[in-house]
Amino acid sequence: MTYLAEHLSSLRQEIADLQKMNTHYSNKSEHSPLEQSALETRTARLLQIKKELGNMRERPSDPKIWWERLHKSRIA
């Protein structure tokens, strides 16, 4: 599996885990300060993932970066 495919798979799993925790949180009517803080942390992480995925869509200005990654993944 290439680096990119592995990374996307890892992000998908992390998103699923965060969604599961958020569902558990929303099913409760009252939340402790710790639970509220954890929700904020999960929300921030989901925003980081969204930004990271957006950045992955943009190609770097130097095409050499793409060729080096492609070459390394084929060797590994």
C-alpha positions as CSV (number, residue, x, y, z in Angstrom):
1,M,0.0,0.0,0.0
2,T,1.4,3.4,-0.8
3,Y,2.1,6.1,1.8
4,L,-0.9,8.1,0.6
5,A,-3.3,5.2,0.7
6,E,-2.1,4.2,4.2
7,H,-2.4,7.8,5.4
8,L,-5.9,8.1,4.1
9,S,-6.9,4.8,5.6
10,S,-5.5,6.0,9.0
11,L,-7.5,9.3,8.7
12,R,-10.7,7.4,7.9
13,Q,-10.3,5.2,11.0
14,E,-9.6,8.3,13.1
15,I,-12.6,10.1,11.8
16,A,-14.8,7.0,12.5
17,D,-13.5,6.8,16.1
18,L,-14.1,10.5,16.7
19,Q,-17.6,10.3,15.3
20,K,-18.3,7.3,17.6
21,M,-17.1,9.3,20.6
22,N,-19.2,12.3,19.5
23,T,-22.3,10.1,19.2
24,H,-21.7,8.7,22.7
25,Y,-21.4,12.3,24.0
26,S,-24.5,13.5,22.3
27,N,-26.6,10.6,23.7
28,K,-25.9,11.9,27.2
29,S,-28.0,14.8,28.6
30,E,-25.4,16.1,31.0
31,H,-21.7,16.5,30.5
32,S,-18.8,17.0,32.9
33,P,-16.2,19.7,32.3
34,L,-13.8,16.9,31.2
35,E,-16.3,15.6,28.7
36,Q,-16.9,19.1,27.3
37,S,-13.1,19.6,27.0
38,A,-12.8,16.2,25.2
39,L,-15.5,17.3,22.8
40,E,-13.6,20.5,22.0
41,T,-10.4,18.5,21.4
42,R,-12.2,16.1,19.1
43,T,-13.8,19.0,17.2
44,A,-10.4,20.7,16.8
45,R,-8.9,17.4,15.6
46,L,-11.7,17.0,13.0
47,L,-11.0,20.5,11.7
48,Q,-7.3,19.6,11.5
49,I,-8.1,16.5,9.5
50,K,-10.3,18.6,7.2
51,K,-7.5,21.1,6.6
52,E,-5.0,18.3,6.0
53,L,-7.2,16.6,3.4
54,G,-7.7,20.0,1.7
55,N,-3.9,20.5,1.6
56,M,-3.5,17.0,0.2
57,R,-5.5,18.0,-2.8
58,E,-3.1,20.8,-3.7
59,R,0.0,19.8,-5.5
60,P,3.3,21.3,-4.3
61,S,4.9,23.9,-6.5
62,D,7.9,21.7,-6.9
63,P,7.0,18.5,-8.9
64,K,10.2,16.9,-7.7
65,I,8.4,16.2,-4.4
66,W,5.8,14.1,-6.1
67,W,8.3,12.1,-8.0
68,E,10.5,11.4,-4.9
69,R,7.5,10.2,-2.9
70,L,6.3,8.0,-5.8
71,H,9.7,6.5,-6.3
72,K,10.2,5.8,-2.6
73,S,6.8,4.1,-2.3
74,R,7.6,1.8,-5.3
75,I,10.9,0.8,-3.8
76,A,9.5,0.0,-0.3
